[in-house]
Amino acid sequence: MKRTAILMAALAALPMSVAAQSAIDAYNLSQTDQRGTARFMAMGGAFTALGGDLSTLNQNPAGIGVYRRSEIGATLDISPRSFETRTATHTQSMDKTKTYCNNFGYVGTVHLDGAMRTFSWGASYNRVASFDRTYKSYNGATGTSISNYIASFTNGTSADILGFDTGYNPYYNYDDNPDWLSILAYNSYAINPASGVNKYQGLFGNSTYGDAFSRVQERGYIDEYAIDFGGNISDVVYWGIGFGITDLSYHSTVYYSESMADANICNANGNPVVGDAGIDLTNYRAITGSGWNFKAGLILKPIQEFRLGFAVHTPTWYKLSQSSYAEMDYSYFDPNLPEDRYNPLSGNEYTEDSYYDFRLYTPWKFMVGAAAVLGKFAIVSFDYEYQAFNDMSIKYQDGWGDFVTDDLVKQDIKDYFKAANIIRLGAEVRLSSHLSARAGYNHSTTNVKDEADNGNLYIYTSGMDPSYTFNKESNAYSFGLGYRYQAFYFDATYIYRKNKSTWHAFSDFDGYRAPTAELTETNNNVVLSMGFKF
């Protein structure tokens, strides 16, 4: 969206506004959560150097080499979540509770003669991300309008190719590639011709004042099915490799509404006047597909009391399909027209449905960990993880059916994003022969560059939805208990997690600040795991 002229030659067979993905899409779909068994979660996920847990099949495959017995287990995650948005004038809150089967898996182990002491294989399911979020915000005083934002990138486009005519549908104009959001706004009278050739003005004028309301509903998941192999060499080197198959489903409904007084409108007679305006933009989007990745790792145990762990995850290579459409409701009231003169001018416009395929390559991940094992009484572990968000990549389908790298999106990714750094700490203390207590901490830095989040860069989005959310930092604190009786185990963990981010209605433009909201997501997870070792 908004760079039609540059890519017109490459996308001659497809409408630009719905064909191109954006750096924002790559960013949203590459996010993952810290999820796994209750023991793994209780220790903050700091298992890169430990292993011996079903969650290591998705983290450090070398952890499967630590197994001396076979295991089967499952995990339930009860997740009450609250979402609070703060603007300069208002605070809005919403709550949501979901229950997931976070993890289940199996590990088989055989004992061997020689330097290779054991060989293990395993398969597991893990929910690595949940997109379930619902939040709303209210901006009591906006300094501009989404209509002015649309007008700013519609300038230069002839009105003849934006409007409907007998036998002509602008959404299927492949030659001129008009932006679909421009078409929608033009036919909803949200942008109107201004003085000058192919110039447009939005509803917000010098004397206009107004407010804005938004509501975002997201749902979906990323599930990963892991198949791992590993072994134990002389009780010193533990190795592992893993293959992950992912299933992605994302659905969103983004509603954005503005009300304005003393706005530059068209009245019921089609004349430009100053009056009251109300516009509602709703975007619907669904993205589904699958991908795969590869993981490899090592755990070194030079002495019984100390371990080092290393792991690398390739990008997940996704094949994805998207469908989307948008609609705009509008109402313009001219106080100088009598009620019997078709006042106000109101209606509804909607885009065509768009369908297309694309490819996504998520960030590389690198992990290193260290752990101290203090006899049979305590474990202390530390992890560091590096996620290269600035190396994500998207490929679009050109007019010949080939998938090629989108160089503009690639540059946007480098401009907007940076690597994320994650620190994990964990500890376990054995209270008795059957009972253990655990605690952990997890901290993630922002993966967004300051100049992107603070409005110094123009943020390009795709399709008809100009809104986006940038994550800030995330902190999680966890506490848990584990019970062991012979081959059976039961673990329970509580996690308090707080994620901070900023929601933007659209990009800042021409010196104007778009409506924004500070979003705080608070999770109070209860994770329960049961399993059997044999």
KOLVEX-86140 format. One record per residue (C-alpha): chain; y, z, x; residue in three letters. Coordinates in steps of 0.001 Angstrom, whole numbers, plus 500000, padded with zeros to 6 digits. Layout:
REM residues N
SITE  kette       Y       Z       X  rest
SITE      A       Y       Z       X   ALA
...
***
This chain:
REM residues 534
SITE  kette       Y       Z       X  rest
SITE      A  500000  500000  500000   MET
SITE      A  503578  499266  501055   LYS
SITE      A  502705  496930  503966   ARG
SITE      A  501639  493863  502019   THR
SITE      A  503480  491278  504094   ALA
SITE      A  501873  492372  507347   ILE
SITE      A  498311  492141  506102   LEU
SITE      A  498635  489292  503609   MET
SITE      A  496953  486753  505863   ALA
SITE      A  493997  489006  506607   ALA
SITE      A  493516  489994  502970   LEU
SITE      A  494196  486701  501290   ALA
SITE      A  491224  487154  498966   ALA
SITE      A  492049  490674  497765   LEU
SITE      A  495063  492526  496331   PRO
SITE      A  496481  494562  499196   MET
SITE      A  497387  497637  497205   SER
SITE      A  493797  498291  496197   VAL
SITE      A  491922  496704  499096   ALA
SITE      A  493240  498715  502017   ALA
SITE      A  492226  502255  502760   GLN
SITE      A  494546  504609  504575   SER
SITE      A  494501  507249  507275   ALA
SITE      A  494786  509802  504442   ILE
SITE      A  491483  508590  502970   ASP
SITE      A  489742  508922  506342   ALA
SITE      A  491195  512408  506721   TYR
SITE      A  490184  513645  503256   ASN
SITE      A  486610  512399  503501   LEU
SITE      A  486038  513701  507050   SER
SITE      A  486612  517367  506200   GLN
SITE      A  483595  519673  506394   THR
SITE      A  483080  523343  505584   ASP
SITE      A  481292  526104  507482   GLN
SITE      A  478151  526502  505361   ARG
SITE      A  474589  527595  505974   GLY
SITE      A  472217  530537  505657   THR
SITE      A  473503  534033  504952   ALA
SITE      A  472741  535167  508509   ARG
SITE      A  474529  532145  509973   PHE
SITE      A  477571  532741  507747   MET
SITE      A  477641  536488  508406   ALA
SITE      A  477973  535839  512151   MET
SITE      A  480832  533372  511656   GLY
SITE      A  478600  530377  512400   GLY
SITE      A  478541  531301  516104   ALA
SITE      A  475020  529994  516681   PHE
SITE      A  475506  527218  519248   THR
SITE      A  473814  529389  521922   ALA
SITE      A  471435  531283  519623   LEU
SITE      A  469278  529085  517406   GLY
SITE      A  466264  530342  515536   GLY
SITE      A  467987  529802  512164   ASP
SITE      A  467646  526993  509618   LEU
SITE      A  471395  526268  509854   SER
SITE      A  471041  525197  513478   THR
SITE      A  469413  521971  512273   LEU
SITE      A  472921  520926  511202   ASN
SITE      A  474773  522560  514115   GLN
SITE      A  472913  522624  517461   ASN
SITE      A  469489  520957  517211   PRO
SITE      A  468389  522847  520340   ALA
SITE      A  468200  525928  518129   GLY
SITE      A  464950  524585  516736   ILE
SITE      A  463406  524973  520187   GLY
SITE      A  463912  528746  519979   VAL
SITE      A  461425  529027  517111   TYR
SITE      A  458075  530657  517889   ARG
SITE      A  456818  530603  514317   ARG
SITE      A  457180  528281  511377   SER
SITE      A  459711  529114  508643   GLU
SITE      A  460685  528135  505120   ILE
SITE      A  463828  529399  503384   GLY
SITE      A  466598  528761  500854   ALA
SITE      A  470196  529902  500342   THR
SITE      A  472372  530457  497260   LEU
SITE      A  476189  530485  497518   ASP
SITE      A  478337  532029  494753   ILE
SITE      A  481907  530937  495397   SER
SITE      A  484846  532360  493377   PRO
SITE      A  487964  530519  494509   ARG
SITE      A  491660  530884  493728   SER
SITE      A  494425  528352  494349   PHE
SITE      A  498072  529355  494608   GLU
SITE      A  500940  526921  495022   THR
SITE      A  504455  527953  495986   ARG
SITE      A  507566  525838  495670   THR
SITE      A  511204  526816  496127   ALA
SITE      A  511386  527834  492461   THR
SITE      A  507927  528670  491134   HIS
SITE      A  504453  530003  491946   THR
SITE      A  501368  528695  490122   GLN
SITE      A  497813  530089  490284   SER
SITE      A  494409  528833  489161   MET
SITE      A  490876  530201  489564   ASP
SITE      A  487501  528501  489759   LYS
SITE      A  483952  529708  490426   THR
SITE      A  481087  527493  491564   LYS
SITE      A  477494  528216  492500   THR
SITE      A  475699  526078  495074   TYR
SITE      A  472318  525838  496686   CYS
SITE      A  473838  525799  500151   ASN
SITE      A  470761  525302  502241   ASN
SITE      A  467009  525040  502182   PHE
SITE      A  464666  523915  504881   GLY
SITE      A  461420  524055  506754   TYR
SITE      A  460587  524361  510447   VAL
SITE      A  457111  523851  511856   GLY
SITE      A  456146  525068  515334   THR
SITE      A  453088  524500  517496   VAL
SITE      A  452285  526251  520790   HIS
SITE      A  451396  524093  523770   LEU
SITE      A  449977  524568  527257   ASP
SITE      A  452059  523764  530310   GLY
SITE      A  455804  523769  530906   ALA
SITE      A  456501  522753  527305   MET
SITE      A  455687  526079  525649   ARG
SITE      A  456392  525054  522051   THR
SITE      A  457283  521950  520077   PHE
SITE      A  459066  522227  516738   SER
SITE      A  460130  519895  513988   TRP
SITE      A  462137  520586  510884   GLY
SITE      A  463829  519199  507805   ALA
SITE      A  466679  520783  505917   SER
SITE      A  469253  520213  503219   TYR
SITE      A  472770  521532  503721   ASN
SITE      A  475949  521201  501672   ARG
SITE      A  478433  520527  504442   VAL
SITE      A  481516  520070  502226   ALA
SITE      A  482659  520777  498693   SER
SITE      A  485618  518907  497212   PHE
SITE      A  485871  521149  494137   ASP
SITE      A  489547  522072  493811   ARG
SITE      A  491970  522402  490904   THR
SITE      A  495598  523342  491415   TYR
SITE      A  499012  522704  489911   LYS
SITE      A  502629  523057  491003   SER
SITE      A  506106  522973  489533   TYR
SITE      A  509296  521943  491333   ASN
SITE      A  512270  523228  489395   GLY
SITE      A  514849  520981  491032   ALA
SITE      A  514043  517654  492656   THR
SITE      A  516521  515703  494735   GLY
SITE      A  514930  512344  494040   THR
SITE      A  512232  510680  491937   SER
SITE      A  508954  508913  492522   ILE
SITE      A  510633  505912  490870   SER
SITE      A  513200  505763  493690   ASN
SITE      A  510372  506021  496196   TYR
SITE      A  508608  503049  494560   ILE
SITE      A  511847  501087  494405   ALA
SITE      A  512351  501575  498154   SER
SITE      A  509225  499599  499064   PHE
SITE      A  509443  497159  496132   THR
SITE      A  512769  495775  497397   ASN
SITE      A  512285  492181  498458   GLY
SITE      A  509676  491446  495787   THR
SITE      A  510634  488967  493087   SER
SITE      A  510645  490352  489549   ALA
SITE      A  508846  487173  488433   ASP
SITE      A  505634  488272  490107   ILE
SITE      A  505792  491895  488889   LEU
SITE      A  505992  491289  485138   GLY
SITE      A  503427  489970  482700   PHE
SITE      A  503867  486508  481230   ASP
SITE      A  501808  484214  479000   THR
SITE      A  498529  483720  480815   GLY
SITE      A  499770  485583  483894   TYR
SITE      A  498442  488961  485036   ASN
SITE      A  500325  490250  488117   PRO
SITE      A  497365  492414  489146   TYR
SITE      A  495432  489239  489932   TYR
SITE      A  498176  487510  491895   ASN
SITE      A  496275  486932  495135   TYR
SITE      A  498910  484637  496647   ASP
SITE      A  501864  487034  496601   ASP
SITE      A  499881  490295  496751   ASN
SITE      A  502353  492479  494834   PRO
SITE      A  501828  496207  495177   ASP
SITE      A  500014  497572  492127   TRP
SITE      A  502165  500699  491976   LEU
SITE      A  505262  498457  491960   SER
SITE      A  503799  496454  489090   ILE
SITE      A  502995  499599  487139   LEU
SITE      A  506484  501091  487643   ALA
SITE      A  508261  497817  486825   TYR
SITE      A  506434  497350  483531   ASN
SITE      A  507068  501002  482677   SER
SITE      A  510845  500587  483270   TYR
SITE      A  510664  503207  486026   ALA
SITE      A  512206  500698  488452   ILE
SITE      A  514755  498139  487266   ASN
SITE      A  516652  495260  488878   PRO
SITE      A  519775  496305  490776   ALA
SITE      A  522646  494344  492281   SER
SITE      A  521467  492034  495034   GLY
SITE      A  518591  489600  495410   VAL
SITE      A  515242  491169  494567   ASN
SITE      A  516701  494674  494680   LYS
SITE      A  515555  497588  492542   TYR
SITE      A  516794  501020  491609   GLN
SITE      A  514874  504077  490538   GLY
SITE      A  515751  506465  487743   LEU
SITE      A  517404  509119  489919   PHE
SITE      A  521139  508506  490366   GLY
SITE      A  524019  510370  491961   ASN
SITE      A  524491  512671  488932   SER
SITE      A  520831  512978  487948   THR
SITE      A  519015  516282  487905   TYR
SITE      A  515408  516949  487021   GLY
SITE      A  512121  518709  487672   ASP
SITE      A  508526  517755  488461   ALA
SITE      A  505070  519035  487557   PHE
SITE      A  501748  518124  489172   SER
SITE      A  498089  518876  488597   ARG
SITE      A  495279  517903  490970   VAL
SITE      A  491619  518024  489973   GLN
SITE      A  488990  517180  492585   GLU
SITE      A  485247  517465  492506   ARG
SITE      A  482390  516283  494657   GLY
SITE      A  480421  517078  497771   TYR
SITE      A  478973  515943  501053   ILE
SITE      A  475275  516762  501356   ASP
SITE      A  473383  516330  504602   GLU
SITE      A  469636  515970  505004   TYR
SITE      A  468661  516742  508589   ALA
SITE      A  465485  515878  510490   ILE
SITE      A  465226  517610  513872   ASP
SITE      A  462834  517793  516809   PHE
SITE      A  462976  520223  519707   GLY
SITE      A  461074  522230  522243   GLY
SITE      A  460951  525120  524680   ASN
SITE      A  460598  524401  528413   ILE
SITE      A  459423  527445  530366   SER
SITE      A  461410  529826  528118   ASP
SITE      A  464538  528716  530007   VAL
SITE      A  465607  525362  528557   VAL
SITE      A  465572  524662  524831   TYR
SITE      A  466320  521121  523704   TRP
SITE      A  466753  519385  520402   GLY
SITE      A  467770  516141  518754   ILE
SITE      A  468599  515596  515118   GLY
SITE      A  469264  512835  512624   PHE
SITE      A  471453  513455  509611   GLY
SITE      A  471560  511431  506417   ILE
SITE      A  474586  512188  504269   THR
SITE      A  475339  511672  500589   ASP
SITE      A  479036  511639  499599   LEU
SITE      A  480546  511867  496118   SER
SITE      A  484274  512337  495493   TYR
SITE      A  486175  512177  492190   HIS
SITE      A  489826  512988  491634   SER
SITE      A  492406  513003  488864   THR
SITE      A  495983  513411  490066   VAL
SITE      A  498660  513911  487408   TYR
SITE      A  502352  513847  488307   TYR
SITE      A  505204  514190  485814   SER
SITE      A  508996  514065  486099   GLU
SITE      A  511748  514883  483594   SER
SITE      A  515351  513859  484322   MET
SITE      A  518771  514089  482703   ALA
SITE      A  521640  511677  483347   ASP
SITE      A  519173  509164  484770   ALA
SITE      A  519594  505417  485249   ASN
SITE      A  517449  504141  482381   ILE
SITE      A  516955  501173  480096   CYS
SITE      A  517480  501998  476433   ASN
SITE      A  515541  500678  473453   ALA
SITE      A  517711  497543  473447   ASN
SITE      A  516863  496844  477093   GLY
SITE      A  520333  497693  478366   ASN
SITE      A  520984  499788  481502   PRO
SITE      A  522557  503119  480523   VAL
SITE      A  522642  506751  481561   VAL
SITE      A  520257  508958  479607   GLY
SITE      A  517173  511162  479687   ASP
SITE      A  513937  510022  481326   ALA
SITE      A  510364  511207  481442   GLY
SITE      A  507540  509527  483387   ILE
SITE      A  503921  510608  483897   ASP
SITE      A  501745  508973  486554   LEU
SITE      A  497990  509631  486455   THR
SITE      A  495572  508349  489086   ASN
SITE      A  491789  508269  488739   TYR
SITE      A  489567  507683  491759   ARG
SITE      A  485847  507801  492537   ALA
SITE      A  484319  507290  495997   ILE
SITE      A  480583  507341  496573   THR
SITE      A  478262  506328  499362   GLY
SITE      A  475998  507436  502163   SER
SITE      A  476017  507695  505932   GLY
SITE      A  474096  508830  508957   TRP
SITE      A  474724  510621  512244   ASN
SITE      A  472975  511800  515377   PHE
SITE      A  473071  515206  517064   LYS
SITE      A  471797  516474  520409   ALA
SITE      A  471926  519838  522104   GLY
SITE      A  470720  522224  524789   LEU
SITE      A  470379  525994  525050   ILE
SITE      A  469979  527504  528516   LEU
SITE      A  468610  531004  529077   LYS
SITE      A  468937  531739  532811   PRO
SITE      A  468210  535430  532151   ILE
SITE      A  466852  537196  529125   GLN
SITE      A  470195  538743  528248   GLU
SITE      A  472404  535637  528372   PHE
SITE      A  472380  532183  526765   ARG
SITE      A  474585  529093  526917   LEU
SITE      A  474574  526391  524279   GLY
SITE      A  475911  522836  524109   PHE
SITE      A  475889  520308  521269   ALA
SITE      A  477416  516945  520440   VAL
SITE      A  477657  515251  517040   HIS
SITE      A  478329  511540  516749   THR
SITE      A  480594  510334  513956   PRO
SITE      A  478992  509972  510567   THR
SITE      A  478913  506238  509857   TRP
SITE      A  479569  505840  506137   TYR
SITE      A  479128  502933  503764   LYS
SITE      A  481383  503738  500816   LEU
SITE      A  482473  502211  497524   SER
SITE      A  485632  503076  495613   GLN
SITE      A  486742  502538  492037   SER
SITE      A  490191  503517  490785   SER
SITE      A  492916  502866  488260   TYR
SITE      A  496243  504384  487264   ALA
SITE      A  498391  504689  484182   GLU
SITE      A  502008  505594  483504   MET
SITE      A  503482  507068  480331   ASP
SITE      A  507227  506740  479918   TYR
SITE      A  510002  507792  477547   SER
SITE      A  513731  506989  477906   TYR
SITE      A  516325  508423  475549   PHE
SITE      A  519824  507011  475133   ASP
SITE      A  522011  509673  473448   PRO
SITE      A  524476  506977  472377   ASN
SITE      A  521941  505142  470202   LEU
SITE      A  521191  506361  466677   PRO
SITE      A  517632  507445  465884   GLU
SITE      A  517030  504436  463634   ASP
SITE      A  517599  502010  466545   ARG
SITE      A  514120  502466  468075   TYR
SITE      A  515265  505381  470194   ASN
SITE      A  513663  506348  472543   PRO
SITE      A  512077  503540  474545   LEU
SITE      A  508541  504770  475213   SER
SITE      A  505035  503552  475887   GLY
SITE      A  502082  503445  478242   ASN
SITE      A  501090  501023  480978   GLU
SITE      A  497933  500952  483075   TYR
SITE      A  496555  499006  485981   THR
SITE      A  493395  496984  486141   GLU
SITE      A  490290  498675  487514   ASP
SITE      A  489779  498136  491222   SER
SITE      A  486437  498092  493019   TYR
SITE      A  485790  497576  496713   TYR
SITE      A  483672  498664  499657   ASP
SITE      A  484722  500011  503033   PHE
SITE      A  483339  501712  506141   ARG
SITE      A  484379  505112  507507   LEU
SITE      A  483624  506665  510911   TYR
SITE      A  484334  510400  511012   THR
SITE      A  485361  512424  514116   PRO
SITE      A  483175  513178  517097   TRP
SITE      A  482342  516882  517449   LYS
SITE      A  481636  518830  520642   PHE
SITE      A  480448  522452  520771   MET
SITE      A  479877  525027  523462   VAL
SITE      A  478685  528584  522955   GLY
SITE      A  477680  531721  524818   ALA
SITE      A  475658  534681  523603   ALA
SITE      A  474621  538052  524994   ALA
SITE      A  471332  539488  523755   VAL
SITE      A  471272  543227  524337   LEU
SITE      A  467577  543946  524158   GLY
SITE      A  466324  544297  520597   LYS
SITE      A  469414  546171  519459   PHE
SITE      A  472401  543781  519362   ALA
SITE      A  473644  540209  519736   ILE
SITE      A  477201  539078  520488   VAL
SITE      A  478073  535366  520374   SER
SITE      A  481071  533086  520860   PHE
SITE      A  481529  529393  519977   ASP
SITE      A  484192  526792  520590   TYR
SITE      A  484203  523468  518729   GLU
SITE      A  486384  520393  519270   TYR
SITE      A  486758  517850  516438   GLN
SITE      A  488455  514573  517400   ALA
SITE      A  490297  513731  514165   PHE
SITE      A  492571  511328  516015   ASN
SITE      A  489552  509069  516688   ASP
SITE      A  488530  508436  513086   MET
SITE      A  488202  504795  512073   SER
SITE      A  488135  502687  508904   ILE
SITE      A  486926  499134  508401   LYS
SITE      A  487871  496980  505418   TYR
SITE      A  486165  493866  504069   GLN
SITE      A  488093  490698  504830   ASP
SITE      A  488151  487499  502799   GLY
SITE      A  484946  486284  504462   TRP
SITE      A  482945  489409  503645   GLY
SITE      A  482999  490875  507160   ASP
SITE      A  484044  494473  507854   PHE
SITE      A  486799  494620  510453   VAL
SITE      A  488828  497473  511908   THR
SITE      A  492141  498141  510198   ASP
SITE      A  494483  498354  513198   ASP
SITE      A  497415  499663  511127   LEU
SITE      A  495310  502491  509752   VAL
SITE      A  493963  503172  513246   LYS
SITE      A  497520  503610  514495   GLN
SITE      A  498406  505824  511517   ASP
SITE      A  495434  508053  512349   ILE
SITE      A  496736  508508  515885   LYS
SITE      A  500275  509113  514606   ASP
SITE      A  499348  511659  511914   TYR
SITE      A  496402  513589  513312   PHE
SITE      A  495245  515478  516361   LYS
SITE      A  492053  517234  517381   ALA
SITE      A  491071  520425  515567   ALA
SITE      A  489954  523466  517549   ASN
SITE      A  487536  525947  516009   ILE
SITE      A  486661  529396  517357   ILE
SITE      A  483686  531351  516040   ARG
SITE      A  482724  534944  516840   LEU
SITE      A  479602  536761  515700   GLY
SITE      A  477737  540030  516184   ALA
SITE      A  474513  541544  514926   GLU
SITE      A  473334  545143  515299   VAL
SITE      A  469862  546329  514403   ARG
SITE      A  470162  549536  512379   LEU
SITE      A  466415  550063  512046   SER
SITE      A  463206  548139  512467   SER
SITE      A  463859  546469  509089   HIS
SITE      A  467639  546461  508620   LEU
SITE      A  470453  544684  510517   SER
SITE      A  474222  544594  510072   ALA
SITE      A  476333  541557  510953   ARG
SITE      A  479968  540523  511219   ALA
SITE      A  481834  537351  512127   GLY
SITE      A  485163  535583  512391   TYR
SITE      A  486028  531890  512173   ASN
SITE      A  489408  530308  512951   HIS
SITE      A  490352  526629  512637   SER
SITE      A  493645  525179  513842   THR
SITE      A  495496  522457  511972   THR
SITE      A  494469  518872  512679   ASN
SITE      A  497827  517446  511534   VAL
SITE      A  500663  516676  513916   LYS
SITE      A  503932  518506  513249   ASP
SITE      A  505961  515315  512882   GLU
SITE      A  503650  514127  510086   ALA
SITE      A  503656  517394  508151   ASP
SITE      A  507393  518086  508421   ASN
SITE      A  508495  514711  507051   GLY
SITE      A  509575  513001  510264   ASN
SITE      A  507010  510231  509728   LEU
SITE      A  506566  507913  506757   TYR
SITE      A  503093  508580  505337   ILE
SITE      A  501209  505549  504059   TYR
SITE      A  498624  505984  501309   THR
SITE      A  496348  503506  499569   SER
SITE      A  495877  502427  495991   GLY
SITE      A  498297  503762  493393   MET
SITE      A  498295  507445  494377   ASP
SITE      A  501126  508293  496797   PRO
SITE      A  500289  512023  496998   SER
SITE      A  498507  513694  499911   TYR
SITE      A  497603  517127  501268   THR
SITE      A  497791  518233  504910   PHE
SITE      A  495758  521218  506070   ASN
SITE      A  497257  523957  508201   LYS
SITE      A  495131  526776  509593   GLU
SITE      A  492014  528431  508207   SER
SITE      A  490639  531929  508797   ASN
SITE      A  487376  533470  507628   ALA
SITE      A  486003  537004  507943   TYR
SITE      A  482373  537768  507152   SER
SITE      A  480105  540794  506796   PHE
SITE      A  476421  540922  505985   GLY
SITE      A  473116  542767  505939   LEU
SITE      A  469651  541491  506715   GLY
SITE      A  466312  542973  505697   TYR
SITE      A  463009  542111  507385   ARG
SITE      A  459579  543156  506204   TYR
SITE      A  456661  541603  508044   GLN
SITE      A  457074  537811  507576   ALA
SITE      A  459554  538053  504698   PHE
SITE      A  463347  538261  505041   TYR
SITE      A  466307  538666  502707   PHE
SITE      A  469944  538323  503838   ASP
SITE      A  473209  538934  501969   ALA
SITE      A  476704  538065  503198   THR
SITE      A  480272  538305  501951   TYR
SITE      A  482873  535881  503337   ILE
SITE      A  486620  536076  502817   TYR
SITE      A  488218  532750  503687   ARG
SITE      A  491859  531679  503418   LYS
SITE      A  492923  528063  503899   ASN
SITE      A  496560  526988  503963   LYS
SITE      A  497884  523465  503370   SER
SITE      A  500875  521523  502066   THR
SITE      A  500763  519192  499067   TRP
SITE      A  503219  516256  498995   HIS
SITE      A  503946  514262  495835   ALA
SITE      A  504793  511227  497987   PHE
SITE      A  506174  510493  501420   SER
SITE      A  509710  511432  502370   ASP
SITE      A  511785  508226  502463   PHE
SITE      A  515298  507075  503327   ASP
SITE      A  516379  510636  504069   GLY
SITE      A  515102  512014  500738   TYR
SITE      A  512605  514883  500587   ARG
SITE      A  509709  514479  498172   ALA
SITE      A  508568  517404  496004   PRO
SITE      A  506132  519579  497968   THR
SITE      A  504151  522773  497439   ALA
SITE      A  502573  525247  499830   GLU
SITE      A  498927  525573  498812   LEU
SITE      A  496818  528630  499634   THR
SITE      A  493101  528549  498827   GLU
SITE      A  491265  531870  498879   THR
SITE      A  487465  532004  498781   ASN
SITE      A  485352  535105  498185   ASN
SITE      A  481841  533824  498834   ASN
SITE      A  478643  535753  498311   VAL
SITE      A  475740  534098  500135   VAL
SITE      A  472095  535079  499583   LEU
SITE      A  469154  533789  501617   SER
SITE      A  465418  534331  501305   MET
SITE      A  462678  533064  503530   GLY
SITE      A  459236  533446  504999   PHE
SITE      A  458042  533056  508602   LYS
SITE      A  454423  532268  509320   PHE
***
